[in-house]
Every structure is written in C-alpha cells, then in structure tokens.
Amino acid sequence: MGPAMTRAGAAVWMLAMVLAVWSPVALAADNHSAPPPVHLPLRHGPAHPGSALSAGAPQGYIPCDVQRAYHMDLLHASQTTGANQLIAIVDAFDNPNAAADLHAFDAAFGLPDPAFQVSNLGATPGSAINNSWDHEIDLDVQWAHAMAPGAGIALVEVADSNIATLVAGAVFAVNTLGADVVSMSWGTAGEFFSETSLDASLAPTSQIGKPVMYVASAGDLGFGTAWPAASPNVLSVGGTSLAPSTLGYDTQQSHFNCSGMSASAGMNSQNETVWGSPACTSSSCPGTGGGTSSVEPKPQWQLGFGTPGGRSMPDMAMLADPSTGVAVFTNGAWSPYQWGGTSLAAPLWAGVIAMLNQQRHANNLNNLNISPSSFWAYQLAPVNDVVSGASPGHSGDVCQTTAVCTAAPGYDQVTGRGSPLGSVSWQPLGGSISSAPDAASPAPGRLDVFARGPGNALWTRTLTGGQWGAWQSLGGSLTSAPGAVAWSGRRLDVFVRGSDASLWHRWWDGNAWSGWESLGGALSSGPAATSWAEGRLDVFARGTDNALWHRWWAGTSWSSWESQGGSLATEPGAVSWGPNRIDVFAKATDNQLSHRWWDGQRWNGWDSFGGLPSSGPAVASGTAGQLDVFSLTANGRVQHRAYAGRWGDWLALSGQWPSAPAAVSQQNGTVDVFEQGSDGQLWHTTIPSPML
C-alpha cells in the first residue's frame, strides 16, 4: 500500500491510475500460484475543506498533533520513547535523500535525530526517485521516528518491489541488523494460495531467539484482505480518521507547533472513526482494508474474534485518513501533499510497539511478538475502541448484506481491537487529603469520591452533569482510607476504620446522609466494600491477626464477622461483577498480590497474582466477566492488570504517587482512577477498560 495523499485541485490523473491498478478484492483467494505485483501507486485523497496549501511549509498534521491525539506525548514526558529499540523500515528501491530528509523533518519539529542506518540490498542508487517509493520511504521513516523518537531507525532498501524480495529484506532486518520491530507498508493486491509458504519467513523470533514484531498495512481501497497483513505472524494495522475535537482545533493550515491543543481531549470512541468513504459508489473507494482470509487459518491467539473461518484482519488501527493527512519532508522540500493511508498507520504502530517494548524491558519482560500464546493485541494493550464508521465495500461483496465492514464495540474487521492509548493525563481535583481515596459510581455520569481530610474527618466530592461539586465534610474520626460502594442510583455506603479501630458506616439514601453506625470488629487496615445486588453489602478488612475478615448485609441485618484466612500486608480491594460473584484482592505478606473469589457456592483461592505491589489494590468491574486491578509499583507508579476472559500483562500508568489508588467503573467501557498526590490534592484519570 503506497501512502495516500491529498492536494487541492491537483493530480486527478493519479487517482484514476490508482483505481485502475488497485481494485477492491473479494474475500475469496485468487488463483495466483505466485504473488501478484506488490507496489501500488500513491493515492490522491479529497481536499480538506478550507485547506490553504502554501509552498515550502508542512501540510497536514505534524508530530505533536498525532503524539498528543494518542497521548504519546505523556509517554515521551516519562522518558518512554522507544530507547534501546531498533525499528526496521523495509521498502523497495533507493532513496538517497532519506537521511537528509529525516534530519530536516526533525529540525523543523524539535525532534532528536535518531541512530539511523541504511542497508541497500542491491537497489540501484536513486531508483526510488519519481516512482513514488521515495515518498513511501520518507513517510515510513519520519513517522515511525515521530512516534518513538528514542528508537533507532534502520532503513532496508531492496532491489525491487517483488513480494519475495521485500520479505527477504524483512528477514535481513531481523537476523542481520537485530531489529526489534519491522514496519511493512506494502502488500499484495489480494491473497494467493502460496502465501502460506512465505509466512514462516516472518518468524516471531530471530535466529538468536529474540522476539520480533512485524507490523503490516491492511490496505487502502476498502474492505478486502491482503498479504502480509493476513499472515498470522504479523500485527495487521487498519486505518482511522480523527475528528477535529481530537486535536482541540481544526486545521490543515501550515504549522510547526501545537500551541492550540491545550484543550485537546485526545482520541476516544466518539472522535476516532473508521477511515472509509461511505458515500462512495464507484468500484474502488478509498478506505481501510479488512476481512477474513480464505487462505490463512485462524490462529490460536485470535480464536473468538472476527467471523468464523480464517484469519481475520486487521488486529489494530491508527490514523490513516489522507483528507487530513500528515506532513512529509521529501527530496529536499516539504511535500505539497497531505499523506495518509495504512502506509501511515503501520509505521505509527511500529513506534508504539517500540515504546511498549521499552516499558516491558523495564519490568524484565521480553519484546512483544505474535506467538501462539499472544493475546495482548486483543485484551491486554491499552486501546481506544473505535465503534463507529465503515470501510467501503463494492458491488456484490459482504459489505452490502452484513455489518462486517462496520465498526462495533470490541473487535471488528475494520479497526481490529482499536487504536493505541499512551498515557492519559491526570486531572487535579483539589482538596487536602491525608489518605488514599475511594470512589463509587451510582449511575453512569456520576462519581462520588471519598478520602480522609482536615480534622481526620471523611470528605467527599461528587461529579454530576460533567461538573465536580465542592468538597463536603461528612465528619467522623478516621484512622484509615475509606471504602465506598453504590448499589443503586440513590444509595451510597461508605465505611471507615474509626479511632477505636472498629468499623464505622454511613450511608446516603438519595436525599440525605445517615448518622454514623458502629459495626464493631478489630481492624488493622481500612475497609473495602462491594455490592452484588440492590440491598446487599459485603465489607472486608484486615484483622489484628492479618487475616481477611468479612461482614455482610443481606437486606435485613448484618452478619457476624467471618474470617477468610490469608496473611495480608495491606488493606484489601473488592468488587462484584454481578449476582453471587465477589472478587477480593490484597497484598500478601510475601509481597505478592493475592486473589480470592466467591462464585455463588463457595470461596476459592487464595491464588498468587504477582505484581510485586507496594500498596494495597484497587479493583473495578465494568461488566460480567471483566476485572481491572490496580496497585502501586515499587517506584510509586500505578500499575494496571485487566481480565476479560484471561489475564493480561501488568501495564503502567503515568505519574508517581504516595498512596494506593482507587478505581471504579461507570459501566460505560472506562475505569475512573483516583490518587492522592504528593501535594495533598486528589487526582483523577480515566482509562478504557478491555472489552471482548
């Protein structure tokens, strides 16, 4: 897939040429015994309304636009830049200006020059110039670097655009250069029966056993499959469009900084959509590729996703829309075009993988790759679930009769699992708190957060209608962080350890707060509370024997205290995802996180959960079968592990914090996380929750 581009009122002939060469492909494989031609001419996209294209200046989005839209700037600020990673860009022919163009691109936007190397594998000098591979090379190199500015870049230039030659370049990048990530912004026009013989060349580990990730573009002319994107050994990347609200301003004007983005919320499920052409009626329409292979079997790691049958693609997605496009410095000058297509999305994702690998190395984990046990792309990576938009089909294909070409919650065959989410920003909520917070959500759109504040009293603040109310004291004398839960839209219950070390309780009935009620016990930690149904409460705390103790309300009276055993080093965290289900987590005295759960019949566990937390846990659930667990690491960062049918890896959020986190779901596909800051304020962020 050559990169797509847009220029007002120019190069219409190029669009006609593209449409003649790259027509949408059906889901059935063709009859090629050898690969069809791989290189595709660059596509001309529609001009953006109000575009003002001036000579000698960048057109379209620039690095800080895209970095901020995907929250990658926050990763960069925490020194996660892809350091000690090598991204290989494999393209055809030779672009002798690639290094100079990259340097000019970096200088314009304040990016550091990377460690950059070029390996020419028989390409005639200058052969990429004026055959459109020069632009492909510059786009791939510059935007992989923009996403991961600390990673090294290795440009591998092969002699021609035959698929076998390009695959050989990828093998060279891995086994000779030692690449960690390989970006492949190219693919065949459809699939071919002999492609499975090439899959083994894209091995998930190098000859010396290092895990390697191959990233391939899903295609640019609407719904249909292509190779290598359909290979079970690669991360297949589809394309999205970003609305102006993603960036905080609407511009394709020439610009060199992002000063207008201070109000940007970044991408979310409302402002990032499928890149497609829904109004297009021609036989070939610009838009992301996708579909189900009839050649490649469905790999083990993709079972349960996509349509039954073969390998579904794409796996993930990222910015590709050429009608907004990105700036490229090529052949010694700013291109007058705005560039896009999944040729952009693939190197962007290659940069994301490099940064994820850096984070993993800091936790003594290996590089990401695609292997039989790799489910990370579907449930483990922090992603934005793209839920609207469609890829164009063509007359007679499945897009005309089914919704397979349309985005939907969870996995879909136009954006895969979604786009990457870097680190979300934290919002200060003021106050002067002296404990970890806890939070409850009586209904979507409402949050109630609690913490110990001035006078050791319980203080609370409420979010309704998108606005935070003032801090309010609920009195009491706390010797711990609170535990809070809501069983309905008009019921809140909050529990604390009092100055007498017993459990105290106060509740809101939709009109007013009750007085304080003593529930006895001898606690050595703060409490955790959950509810599996209206009228049901379950409260947990560590006792003086360091065991977990449990008391519950079943609608008419409180039970007596019951020991759940264990050996706890911190307060517990508890949640219910539905009737007769409770999950309880705590840091054990062996410094591992431990997990115990009620399945409606009996208590199970304790199971060791790992994580080496330095704090007690927080846990939330947005729907049945889903858990989000949080704790602090040894260096004070919030770490997050998700369950959605299987457990994911630990992933770190930004910031450093002095207390345990709090977490709650509004049942809207997100988790709200709260922290006590070192400045004594309450801080808040929201992250997506993995979905099946």
Buried (B, 14 or more C-beta within 10 A) or exposed (E): BBBBBBBBEEBEEBBEBBBEBBBBBBBEBBEBEEBBEBBBBBBBBBBBEEBEBEEEBBBBBBBBBBBBBBBBBBBBEBEBBBBEBBBBBBBBBBBBBBBEBBBBBBEBBEBEBBEBBBBBBEBEEEBBBEBBBBBBBBBBBBBBBBBBBBBBBBBBBBBBBBBBBBBBBBBBBBBBBBBBBBBBBBBBBBBBBEBBEBBEBBBBBBEEEBBBBBBBBBBBBBBBBBBBBBBBBBBBBBBBBBBEBBBBBBBBBBBEEBEBBEEBBBBBBEBBBBBBBEEBEEEBBBBBBBBBBBBBEBBEBBEEBBBEEBBBBBBBBBBBBBBBBBBBBBBEEBBBBBBBBBBBBBBBBBBBBBBBBBBBBBEEBEBBBBEEEBBBBBBBBBBBBBBBBBBBBBEEBBBEEEEBBBBBEBBBBBBBBBBBBBBBBBEEBBBEBBBBBBBBBBEEEBBBBBBBBEEBBBBBBBBEEEEBEEBEEBEBBBBBBBBBBBBEEEBBBBBBBBEEEBBBBBBBEEEEBEEBEEBEBBBBBBBBBBBBBEEBBBBBBBBEEBBBBBBBBEEEEBEEBEEBEBBBBBBBBBBBBEEEBBBBBBBBEEEBBBBBBBEEEEBEBBEEBEBBBBBBBBBBBBBEEBBBBBBBBEEBBBBBBBBBEEBBBBBBBBBBBBBBBBBBBBEBBBBBBBBBBEEEBBBBBBBBBBBB
